[in-house]
């Protein structure tokens, strides 16, 4: 997707205003914001889990190396 500049954002806002009307835009904005927040939190949890697994594996590898010495 190419970069969307200011004119593109204004055009999208005008189209959304025509389709949904001024009363629905705040509700739509809140819903999009909540969705993005939940996605961000879920992504952070997945990254934390994967990072934790790597750290655990690294510690186990270090222990095995110490036992061999």
mmCIF file of the N, C-alpha and C atoms, coordinates in Angstrom:
data_MODEL
# 
_entry.id   MODEL 
# 
loop_
_atom_site.group_PDB 
_atom_site.id 
_atom_site.type_symbol 
_atom_site.label_atom_id 
_atom_site.label_alt_id 
_atom_site.label_comp_id 
_atom_site.label_asym_id 
_atom_site.label_entity_id 
_atom_site.label_seq_id 
_atom_site.pdbx_PDB_ins_code 
_atom_site.Cartn_x 
_atom_site.Cartn_y 
_atom_site.Cartn_z 
_atom_site.occupancy 
_atom_site.B_iso_or_equiv 
_atom_site.pdbx_formal_charge 
_atom_site.auth_seq_id 
_atom_site.auth_comp_id 
_atom_site.auth_asym_id 
_atom_site.auth_atom_id 
_atom_site.pdbx_PDB_model_num 
ATOM 1   N N  . UNK A 1 1  ? 0.848   -1.169  0.000  1.00 0.00 ? 1  UNK A N  1 
ATOM 2   C CA . UNK A 1 1  ? 0.000   0.000   0.000  1.00 0.00 ? 1  UNK A CA 1 
ATOM 3   C C  . UNK A 1 1  ? 0.893   1.230   0.000  1.00 0.00 ? 1  UNK A C  1 
ATOM 4   N N  . UNK A 1 2  ? 0.699   2.109   -0.939 1.00 0.00 ? 2  UNK A N  1 
ATOM 5   C CA . UNK A 1 2  ? 1.535   3.308   -0.985 1.00 0.00 ? 2  UNK A CA 1 
ATOM 6   C C  . UNK A 1 2  ? 1.225   4.235   0.192  1.00 0.00 ? 2  UNK A C  1 
ATOM 7   N N  . UNK A 1 3  ? 2.123   5.158   0.433  1.00 0.00 ? 3  UNK A N  1 
ATOM 8   C CA . UNK A 1 3  ? 1.926   6.112   1.523  1.00 0.00 ? 3  UNK A CA 1 
ATOM 9   C C  . UNK A 1 3  ? 0.690   6.958   1.273  1.00 0.00 ? 3  UNK A C  1 
ATOM 10  N N  . UNK A 1 4  ? -0.121  7.117   2.319  1.00 0.00 ? 4  UNK A N  1 
ATOM 11  C CA . UNK A 1 4  ? -1.310  7.951   2.226  1.00 0.00 ? 4  UNK A CA 1 
ATOM 12  C C  . UNK A 1 4  ? -0.955  9.283   2.866  1.00 0.00 ? 4  UNK A C  1 
ATOM 13  N N  . UNK A 1 5  ? -1.015  10.344  2.098  1.00 0.00 ? 5  UNK A N  1 
ATOM 14  C CA . UNK A 1 5  ? -0.676  11.657  2.603  1.00 0.00 ? 5  UNK A CA 1 
ATOM 15  C C  . UNK A 1 5  ? -1.887  12.353  3.205  1.00 0.00 ? 5  UNK A C  1 
ATOM 16  N N  . UNK A 1 6  ? -1.710  13.609  3.505  1.00 0.00 ? 6  UNK A N  1 
ATOM 17  C CA . UNK A 1 6  ? -2.779  14.414  4.093  1.00 0.00 ? 6  UNK A CA 1 
ATOM 18  C C  . UNK A 1 6  ? -3.988  14.506  3.160  1.00 0.00 ? 6  UNK A C  1 
ATOM 19  N N  . UNK A 1 7  ? -3.796  14.750  1.867  1.00 0.00 ? 7  UNK A N  1 
ATOM 20  C CA . UNK A 1 7  ? -4.981  14.803  0.991  1.00 0.00 ? 7  UNK A CA 1 
ATOM 21  C C  . UNK A 1 7  ? -5.756  13.478  0.974  1.00 0.00 ? 7  UNK A C  1 
ATOM 22  N N  . UNK A 1 8  ? -5.037  12.373  1.018  1.00 0.00 ? 8  UNK A N  1 
ATOM 23  C CA . UNK A 1 8  ? -5.701  11.071  1.043  1.00 0.00 ? 8  UNK A CA 1 
ATOM 24  C C  . UNK A 1 8  ? -6.507  10.864  2.316  1.00 0.00 ? 8  UNK A C  1 
ATOM 25  N N  . UNK A 1 9  ? -5.937  11.280  3.454  1.00 0.00 ? 9  UNK A N  1 
ATOM 26  C CA . UNK A 1 9  ? -6.663  11.160  4.719  1.00 0.00 ? 9  UNK A CA 1 
ATOM 27  C C  . UNK A 1 9  ? -7.909  12.039  4.739  1.00 0.00 ? 9  UNK A C  1 
ATOM 28  N N  . UNK A 1 10 ? -7.803  13.240  4.174  1.00 0.00 ? 10 UNK A N  1 
ATOM 29  C CA . UNK A 1 10 ? -8.964  14.127  4.112  1.00 0.00 ? 10 UNK A CA 1 
ATOM 30  C C  . UNK A 1 10 ? -10.057 13.509  3.245  1.00 0.00 ? 10 UNK A C  1 
ATOM 31  N N  . UNK A 1 11 ? -9.663  12.921  2.130  1.00 0.00 ? 11 UNK A N  1 
ATOM 32  C CA . UNK A 1 11 ? -10.635 12.269  1.249  1.00 0.00 ? 11 UNK A CA 1 
ATOM 33  C C  . UNK A 1 11 ? -11.314 11.094  1.953  1.00 0.00 ? 11 UNK A C  1 
ATOM 34  N N  . UNK A 1 12 ? -10.551 10.295  2.672  1.00 0.00 ? 12 UNK A N  1 
ATOM 35  C CA . UNK A 1 12 ? -11.122 9.164   3.416  1.00 0.00 ? 12 UNK A CA 1 
ATOM 36  C C  . UNK A 1 12 ? -12.093 9.660   4.479  1.00 0.00 ? 12 UNK A C  1 
ATOM 37  N N  . UNK A 1 13 ? -11.741 10.734  5.183  1.00 0.00 ? 13 UNK A N  1 
ATOM 38  C CA . UNK A 1 13 ? -12.620 11.296  6.214  1.00 0.00 ? 13 UNK A CA 1 
ATOM 39  C C  . UNK A 1 13 ? -13.918 11.805  5.608  1.00 0.00 ? 13 UNK A C  1 
ATOM 40  N N  . UNK A 1 14 ? -13.832 12.467  4.464  1.00 0.00 ? 14 UNK A N  1 
ATOM 41  C CA . UNK A 1 14 ? -15.043 12.978  3.800  1.00 0.00 ? 14 UNK A CA 1 
ATOM 42  C C  . UNK A 1 14 ? -15.934 11.819  3.369  1.00 0.00 ? 14 UNK A C  1 
ATOM 43  N N  . UNK A 1 15 ? -15.356 10.773  2.807  1.00 0.00 ? 15 UNK A N  1 
ATOM 44  C CA . UNK A 1 15 ? -16.150 9.606   2.390  1.00 0.00 ? 15 UNK A CA 1 
ATOM 45  C C  . UNK A 1 15 ? -16.793 8.940   3.601  1.00 0.00 ? 15 UNK A C  1 
ATOM 46  N N  . UNK A 1 16 ? -16.042 8.802   4.700  1.00 0.00 ? 16 UNK A N  1 
ATOM 47  C CA . UNK A 1 16 ? -16.604 8.202   5.915  1.00 0.00 ? 16 UNK A CA 1 
ATOM 48  C C  . UNK A 1 16 ? -17.739 9.057   6.460  1.00 0.00 ? 16 UNK A C  1 
ATOM 49  N N  . UNK A 1 17 ? -17.580 10.361  6.402  1.00 0.00 ? 17 UNK A N  1 
ATOM 50  C CA . UNK A 1 17 ? -18.623 11.268  6.880  1.00 0.00 ? 17 UNK A CA 1 
ATOM 51  C C  . UNK A 1 17 ? -19.890 11.125  6.051  1.00 0.00 ? 17 UNK A C  1 
ATOM 52  N N  . UNK A 1 18 ? -19.727 10.967  4.744  1.00 0.00 ? 18 UNK A N  1 
ATOM 53  C CA . UNK A 1 18 ? -20.888 10.803  3.864  1.00 0.00 ? 18 UNK A CA 1 
ATOM 54  C C  . UNK A 1 18 ? -21.564 9.458   4.123  1.00 0.00 ? 18 UNK A C  1 
ATOM 55  N N  . UNK A 1 19 ? -20.776 8.394   4.286  1.00 0.00 ? 19 UNK A N  1 
ATOM 56  C CA . UNK A 1 19 ? -21.348 7.050   4.449  1.00 0.00 ? 19 UNK A CA 1 
ATOM 57  C C  . UNK A 1 19 ? -21.994 6.875   5.822  1.00 0.00 ? 19 UNK A C  1 
ATOM 58  N N  . UNK A 1 20 ? -21.268 7.236   6.889  1.00 0.00 ? 20 UNK A N  1 
ATOM 59  C CA . UNK A 1 20 ? -21.737 6.944   8.240  1.00 0.00 ? 20 UNK A CA 1 
ATOM 60  C C  . UNK A 1 20 ? -22.488 8.095   8.896  1.00 0.00 ? 20 UNK A C  1 
ATOM 61  N N  . UNK A 1 21 ? -22.300 9.286   8.447  1.00 0.00 ? 21 UNK A N  1 
ATOM 62  C CA . UNK A 1 21 ? -22.965 10.439  9.042  1.00 0.00 ? 21 UNK A CA 1 
ATOM 63  C C  . UNK A 1 21 ? -22.200 10.933  10.261 1.00 0.00 ? 21 UNK A C  1 
ATOM 64  N N  . UNK A 1 22 ? -22.443 12.180  10.647 1.00 0.00 ? 22 UNK A N  1 
ATOM 65  C CA . UNK A 1 22 ? -21.677 12.771  11.742 1.00 0.00 ? 22 UNK A CA 1 
ATOM 66  C C  . UNK A 1 22 ? -21.963 12.143  13.107 1.00 0.00 ? 22 UNK A C  1 
ATOM 67  N N  . UNK A 1 23 ? -23.111 11.539  13.293 1.00 0.00 ? 23 UNK A N  1 
ATOM 68  C CA . UNK A 1 23 ? -23.456 10.958  14.591 1.00 0.00 ? 23 UNK A CA 1 
ATOM 69  C C  . UNK A 1 23 ? -22.706 9.656   14.848 1.00 0.00 ? 23 UNK A C  1 
ATOM 70  N N  . UNK A 1 24 ? -22.411 8.905   13.817 1.00 0.00 ? 24 UNK A N  1 
ATOM 71  C CA . UNK A 1 24 ? -21.774 7.593   13.978 1.00 0.00 ? 24 UNK A CA 1 
ATOM 72  C C  . UNK A 1 24 ? -20.244 7.654   13.997 1.00 0.00 ? 24 UNK A C  1 
ATOM 73  N N  . UNK A 1 25 ? -19.643 8.734   13.515 1.00 0.00 ? 25 UNK A N  1 
ATOM 74  C CA . UNK A 1 25 ? -18.185 8.815   13.437 1.00 0.00 ? 25 UNK A CA 1 
ATOM 75  C C  . UNK A 1 25 ? -17.496 8.681   14.794 1.00 0.00 ? 25 UNK A C  1 
ATOM 76  N N  . UNK A 1 26 ? -17.973 9.345   15.870 1.00 0.00 ? 26 UNK A N  1 
ATOM 77  C CA . UNK A 1 26 ? -17.296 9.150   17.163 1.00 0.00 ? 26 UNK A CA 1 
ATOM 78  C C  . UNK A 1 26 ? -17.356 7.699   17.648 1.00 0.00 ? 26 UNK A C  1 
ATOM 79  N N  . UNK A 1 27 ? -18.487 7.049   17.448 1.00 0.00 ? 27 UNK A N  1 
ATOM 80  C CA . UNK A 1 27 ? -18.616 5.644   17.848 1.00 0.00 ? 27 UNK A CA 1 
ATOM 81  C C  . UNK A 1 27 ? -17.677 4.771   17.022 1.00 0.00 ? 27 UNK A C  1 
ATOM 82  N N  . UNK A 1 28 ? -17.586 5.046   15.740 1.00 0.00 ? 28 UNK A N  1 
ATOM 83  C CA . UNK A 1 28 ? -16.703 4.301   14.854 1.00 0.00 ? 28 UNK A CA 1 
ATOM 84  C C  . UNK A 1 28 ? -15.242 4.509   15.251 1.00 0.00 ? 28 UNK A C  1 
ATOM 85  N N  . UNK A 1 29 ? -14.891 5.740   15.574 1.00 0.00 ? 29 UNK A N  1 
ATOM 86  C CA . UNK A 1 29 ? -13.532 6.044   16.019 1.00 0.00 ? 29 UNK A CA 1 
ATOM 87  C C  . UNK A 1 29 ? -13.175 5.324   17.305 1.00 0.00 ? 29 UNK A C  1 
ATOM 88  N N  . UNK A 1 30 ? -14.102 5.299   18.261 1.00 0.00 ? 30 UNK A N  1 
ATOM 89  C CA . UNK A 1 30 ? -13.870 4.578   19.523 1.00 0.00 ? 30 UNK A CA 1 
ATOM 90  C C  . UNK A 1 30 ? -13.680 3.086   19.280 1.00 0.00 ? 30 UNK A C  1 
ATOM 91  N N  . UNK A 1 31 ? -14.500 2.529   18.411 1.00 0.00 ? 31 UNK A N  1 
ATOM 92  C CA . UNK A 1 31 ? -14.402 1.099   18.117 1.00 0.00 ? 31 UNK A CA 1 
ATOM 93  C C  . UNK A 1 31 ? -13.060 0.765   17.471 1.00 0.00 ? 31 UNK A C  1 
ATOM 94  N N  . UNK A 1 32 ? -12.616 1.597   16.547 1.00 0.00 ? 32 UNK A N  1 
ATOM 95  C CA . UNK A 1 32 ? -11.319 1.365   15.901 1.00 0.00 ? 32 UNK A CA 1 
ATOM 96  C C  . UNK A 1 32 ? -10.202 1.495   16.928 1.00 0.00 ? 32 UNK A C  1 
ATOM 97  N N  . UNK A 1 33 ? -10.291 2.495   17.799 1.00 0.00 ? 33 UNK A N  1 
ATOM 98  C CA . UNK A 1 33 ? -9.276  2.678   18.838 1.00 0.00 ? 33 UNK A CA 1 
ATOM 99  C C  . UNK A 1 33 ? -9.199  1.500   19.790 1.00 0.00 ? 33 UNK A C  1 
ATOM 100 N N  . UNK A 1 34 ? -10.342 0.988   20.217 1.00 0.00 ? 34 UNK A N  1 
ATOM 101 C CA . UNK A 1 34 ? -10.359 -0.167  21.109 1.00 0.00 ? 34 UNK A CA 1 
ATOM 102 C C  . UNK A 1 34 ? -9.797  -1.400  20.413 1.00 0.00 ? 34 UNK A C  1 
ATOM 103 N N  . UNK A 1 35 ? -10.123 -1.575  19.158 1.00 0.00 ? 35 UNK A N  1 
ATOM 104 C CA . UNK A 1 35 ? -9.602  -2.711  18.403 1.00 0.00 ? 35 UNK A CA 1 
ATOM 105 C C  . UNK A 1 35 ? -8.089  -2.647  18.289 1.00 0.00 ? 35 UNK A C  1 
ATOM 106 N N  . UNK A 1 36 ? -7.556  -1.476  17.974 1.00 0.00 ? 36 UNK A N  1 
ATOM 107 C CA . UNK A 1 36 ? -6.107  -1.318  17.875 1.00 0.00 ? 36 UNK A CA 1 
ATOM 108 C C  . UNK A 1 36 ? -5.426  -1.540  19.222 1.00 0.00 ? 36 UNK A C  1 
ATOM 109 N N  . UNK A 1 37 ? -6.051  -1.085  20.304 1.00 0.00 ? 37 UNK A N  1 
ATOM 110 C CA . UNK A 1 37 ? -5.493  -1.277  21.646 1.00 0.00 ? 37 UNK A CA 1 
ATOM 111 C C  . UNK A 1 37 ? -5.436  -2.766  22.002 1.00 0.00 ? 37 UNK A C  1 
ATOM 112 N N  . UNK A 1 38 ? -6.514  -3.493  21.717 1.00 0.00 ? 38 UNK A N  1 
ATOM 113 C CA . UNK A 1 38 ? -6.538  -4.927  21.988 1.00 0.00 ? 38 UNK A CA 1 
ATOM 114 C C  . UNK A 1 38 ? -5.508  -5.663  21.139 1.00 0.00 ? 38 UNK A C  1 
ATOM 115 N N  . UNK A 1 39 ? -5.356  -5.277  19.882 1.00 0.00 ? 39 UNK A N  1 
ATOM 116 C CA . UNK A 1 39 ? -4.372  -5.895  19.005 1.00 0.00 ? 39 UNK A CA 1 
ATOM 117 C C  . UNK A 1 39 ? -2.964  -5.649  19.529 1.00 0.00 ? 39 UNK A C  1 
ATOM 118 N N  . UNK A 1 40 ? -2.693  -4.427  19.961 1.00 0.00 ? 40 UNK A N  1 
ATOM 119 C CA . UNK A 1 40 ? -1.381  -4.078  20.495 1.00 0.00 ? 40 UNK A CA 1 
ATOM 120 C C  . UNK A 1 40 ? -1.077  -4.898  21.754 1.00 0.00 ? 40 UNK A C  1 
ATOM 121 N N  . UNK A 1 41 ? -2.062  -5.012  22.653 1.00 0.00 ? 41 UNK A N  1 
ATOM 122 C CA . UNK A 1 41 ? -1.863  -5.795  23.875 1.00 0.00 ? 41 UNK A CA 1 
ATOM 123 C C  . UNK A 1 41 ? -1.624  -7.270  23.568 1.00 0.00 ? 41 UNK A C  1 
ATOM 124 N N  . UNK A 1 42 ? -2.377  -7.814  22.627 1.00 0.00 ? 42 UNK A N  1 
ATOM 125 C CA . UNK A 1 42 ? -2.205  -9.223  22.251 1.00 0.00 ? 42 UNK A CA 1 
ATOM 126 C C  . UNK A 1 42 ? -0.836  -9.456  21.630 1.00 0.00 ? 42 UNK A C  1 
ATOM 127 N N  . UNK A 1 43 ? -0.418  -8.544  20.773 1.00 0.00 ? 43 UNK A N  1 
ATOM 128 C CA . UNK A 1 43 ? 0.891   -8.667  20.137 1.00 0.00 ? 43 UNK A CA 1 
ATOM 129 C C  . UNK A 1 43 ? 1.999   -8.608  21.182 1.00 0.00 ? 43 UNK A C  1 
ATOM 130 N N  . UNK A 1 44 ? 1.856   -7.709  22.149 1.00 0.00 ? 44 UNK A N  1 
ATOM 131 C CA . UNK A 1 44 ? 2.853   -7.584  23.213 1.00 0.00 ? 44 UNK A CA 1 
ATOM 132 C C  . UNK A 1 44 ? 2.933   -8.878  24.023 1.00 0.00 ? 44 UNK A C  1 
ATOM 133 N N  . UNK A 1 45 ? 1.796   -9.484  24.317 1.00 0.00 ? 45 UNK A N  1 
ATOM 134 C CA . UNK A 1 45 ? 1.779   -10.742 25.068 1.00 0.00 ? 45 UNK A CA 1 
ATOM 135 C C  . UNK A 1 45 ? 2.499   -11.842 24.293 1.00 0.00 ? 45 UNK A C  1 
ATOM 136 N N  . UNK A 1 46 ? 2.255   -11.923 23.002 1.00 0.00 ? 46 UNK A N  1 
ATOM 137 C CA . UNK A 1 46 ? 2.902   -12.949 22.181 1.00 0.00 ? 46 UNK A CA 1 
ATOM 138 C C  . UNK A 1 46 ? 4.412   -12.731 22.157 1.00 0.00 ? 46 UNK A C  1 
ATOM 139 N N  . UNK A 1 47 ? 4.829   -11.482 21.982 1.00 0.00 ? 47 UNK A N  1 
ATOM 140 C CA . UNK A 1 47 ? 6.268   -11.173 21.956 1.00 0.00 ? 47 UNK A CA 1 
ATOM 141 C C  . UNK A 1 47 ? 6.904   -11.515 23.298 1.00 0.00 ? 47 UNK A C  1 
ATOM 142 N N  . UNK A 1 48 ? 6.227   -11.181 24.397 1.00 0.00 ? 48 UNK A N  1 
ATOM 143 C CA . UNK A 1 48 ? 6.754   -11.498 25.726 1.00 0.00 ? 48 UNK A CA 1 
ATOM 144 C C  . UNK A 1 48 ? 6.875   -13.012 25.926 1.00 0.00 ? 48 UNK A C  1 
ATOM 145 N N  . UNK A 1 49 ? 5.888   -13.761 25.454 1.00 0.00 ? 49 UNK A N  1 
ATOM 146 C CA . UNK A 1 49 ? 5.936   -15.223 25.575 1.00 0.00 ? 49 UNK A CA 1 
ATOM 147 C C  . UNK A 1 49 ? 7.111   -15.802 24.794 1.00 0.00 ? 49 UNK A C  1 
ATOM 148 N N  . UNK A 1 50 ? 7.289   -15.344 23.577 1.00 0.00 ? 50 UNK A N  1 
ATOM 149 C CA . UNK A 1 50 ? 8.372   -15.848 22.741 1.00 0.00 ? 50 UNK A CA 1 
ATOM 150 C C  . UNK A 1 50 ? 9.724   -15.473 23.346 1.00 0.00 ? 50 UNK A C  1 
ATOM 151 N N  . UNK A 1 51 ? 9.845   -14.249 23.832 1.00 0.00 ? 51 UNK A N  1 
ATOM 152 C CA . UNK A 1 51 ? 11.086  -13.809 24.466 1.00 0.00 ? 51 UNK A CA 1 
ATOM 153 C C  . UNK A 1 51 ? 11.381  -14.649 25.698 1.00 0.00 ? 51 UNK A C  1 
ATOM 154 N N  . UNK A 1 52 ? 10.355  -14.938 26.474 1.00 0.00 ? 52 UNK A N  1 
ATOM 155 C CA . UNK A 1 52 ? 10.527  -15.775 27.661 1.00 0.00 ? 52 UNK A CA 1 
ATOM 156 C C  . UNK A 1 52 ? 10.992  -17.179 27.302 1.00 0.00 ? 52 UNK A C  1 
ATOM 157 N N  . UNK A 1 53 ? 10.454  -17.717 26.232 1.00 0.00 ? 53 UNK A N  1 
ATOM 158 C CA . UNK A 1 53 ? 10.866  -19.049 25.792 1.00 0.00 ? 53 UNK A CA 1 
ATOM 159 C C  . UNK A 1 53 ? 12.333  -19.059 25.369 1.00 0.00 ? 53 UNK A C  1 
ATOM 160 N N  . UNK A 1 54 ? 12.755  -18.026 24.656 1.00 0.00 ? 54 UNK A N  1 
ATOM 161 C CA . UNK A 1 54 ? 14.155  -17.938 24.233 1.00 0.00 ? 54 UNK A CA 1 
ATOM 162 C C  . UNK A 1 54 ? 15.080  -17.826 25.444 1.00 0.00 ? 54 UNK A C  1 
ATOM 163 N N  . UNK A 1 55 ? 14.690  -17.023 26.432 1.00 0.00 ? 55 UNK A N  1 
ATOM 164 C CA . UNK A 1 55 ? 15.506  -16.857 27.631 1.00 0.00 ? 55 UNK A CA 1 
ATOM 165 C C  . UNK A 1 55 ? 15.600  -18.176 28.401 1.00 0.00 ? 55 UNK A C  1 
ATOM 166 N N  . UNK A 1 56 ? 14.489  -18.899 28.494 1.00 0.00 ? 56 UNK A N  1 
ATOM 167 C CA . UNK A 1 56 ? 14.486  -20.184 29.182 1.00 0.00 ? 56 UNK A CA 1 
ATOM 168 C C  . UNK A 1 56 ? 15.393  -21.176 28.465 1.00 0.00 ? 56 UNK A C  1 
ATOM 169 N N  . UNK A 1 57 ? 15.306  -21.223 27.157 1.00 0.00 ? 57 UNK A N  1 
ATOM 170 C CA . UNK A 1 57 ? 16.148  -22.123 26.364 1.00 0.00 ? 57 UNK A CA 1 
ATOM 171 C C  . UNK A 1 57 ? 17.620  -21.761 26.529 1.00 0.00 ? 57 UNK A C  1 
ATOM 172 N N  . UNK A 1 58 ? 17.914  -20.474 26.570 1.00 0.00 ? 58 UNK A N  1 
ATOM 173 C CA . UNK A 1 58 ? 19.300  -20.030 26.735 1.00 0.00 ? 58 UNK A CA 1 
ATOM 174 C C  . UNK A 1 58 ? 19.851  -20.450 28.104 1.00 0.00 ? 58 UNK A C  1 
ATOM 175 N N  . UNK A 1 59 ? 19.036  -20.320 29.143 1.00 0.00 ? 59 UNK A N  1 
ATOM 176 C CA . UNK A 1 59 ? 19.471  -20.730 30.485 1.00 0.00 ? 59 UNK A CA 1 
ATOM 177 C C  . UNK A 1 59 ? 19.719  -22.235 30.546 1.00 0.00 ? 59 UNK A C  1 
ATOM 178 N N  . UNK A 1 60 ? 18.847  -23.003 29.904 1.00 0.00 ? 60 UNK A N  1 
ATOM 179 C CA . UNK A 1 60 ? 19.027  -24.452 29.900 1.00 0.00 ? 60 UNK A CA 1 
ATOM 180 C C  . UNK A 1 60 ? 20.297  -24.841 29.147 1.00 0.00 ? 60 UNK A C  1 
ATOM 181 N N  . UNK A 1 61 ? 20.575  -24.150 28.059 1.00 0.00 ? 61 UNK A N  1 
ATOM 182 C CA . UNK A 1 61 ? 21.792  -24.419 27.292 1.00 0.00 ? 61 UNK A CA 1 
ATOM 183 C C  . UNK A 1 61 ? 23.028  -24.094 28.129 1.00 0.00 ? 61 UNK A C  1 
ATOM 184 N N  . UNK A 1 62 ? 22.994  -22.991 28.858 1.00 0.00 ? 62 UNK A N  1 
ATOM 185 C CA . UNK A 1 62 ? 24.124  -22.617 29.715 1.00 0.00 ? 62 UNK A CA 1 
ATOM 186 C C  . UNK A 1 62 ? 24.352  -23.663 30.802 1.00 0.00 ? 62 UNK A C  1 
ATOM 187 N N  . UNK A 1 63 ? 23.276  -24.176 31.380 1.00 0.00 ? 63 UNK A N  1 
ATOM 188 C CA . UNK A 1 63 ? 23.401  -25.198 32.428 1.00 0.00 ? 63 UNK A CA 1 
ATOM 189 C C  . UNK A 1 63 ? 24.032  -26.479 31.871 1.00 0.00 ? 63 UNK A C  1 
ATOM 190 N N  . UNK A 1 64 ? 23.612  -26.852 30.657 1.00 0.00 ? 64 UNK A N  1 
ATOM 191 C CA . UNK A 1 64 ? 24.176  -28.059 30.038 1.00 0.00 ? 64 UNK A CA 1 
ATOM 192 C C  . UNK A 1 64 ? 25.659  -27.877 29.756 1.00 0.00 ? 64 UNK A C  1 
ATOM 193 N N  . UNK A 1 65 ? 26.029  -26.685 29.314 1.00 0.00 ? 65 UNK A N  1 
ATOM 194 C CA . UNK A 1 65 ? 27.445  -26.413 29.032 1.00 0.00 ? 65 UNK A CA 1 
ATOM 195 C C  . UNK A 1 65 ? 28.286  -26.444 30.313 1.00 0.00 ? 65 UNK A C  1 
ATOM 196 N N  . UNK A 1 66 ? 27.726  -25.934 31.404 1.00 0.00 ? 66 UNK A N  1 
ATOM 197 C CA . UNK A 1 66 ? 28.451  -25.953 32.674 1.00 0.00 ? 66 UNK A CA 1 
ATOM 198 C C  . UNK A 1 66 ? 28.637  -27.383 33.193 1.00 0.00 ? 66 UNK A C  1 
ATOM 199 N N  . UNK A 1 67 ? 27.657  -28.223 32.979 1.00 0.00 ? 67 UNK A N  1 
ATOM 200 C CA . UNK A 1 67 ? 27.731  -29.617 33.412 1.00 0.00 ? 67 UNK A CA 1 
ATOM 201 C C  . UNK A 1 67 ? 28.793  -30.385 32.634 1.00 0.00 ? 67 UNK A C  1 
ATOM 202 N N  . UNK A 1 68 ? 28.966  -30.014 31.375 1.00 0.00 ? 68 UNK A N  1 
ATOM 203 C CA . UNK A 1 68 ? 29.949  -30.699 30.532 1.00 0.00 ? 68 UNK A CA 1 
ATOM 204 C C  . UNK A 1 68 ? 31.365  -30.301 30.904 1.00 0.00 ? 68 UNK A C  1 
ATOM 205 N N  . UNK A 1 69 ? 31.545  -29.150 31.499 1.00 0.00 ? 69 UNK A N  1 
ATOM 206 C CA . UNK A 1 69 ? 32.894  -28.681 31.859 1.00 0.00 ? 69 UNK A CA 1 
ATOM 207 C C  . UNK A 1 69 ? 33.299  -29.296 33.128 1.00 0.00 ? 69 UNK A C  1 
# 
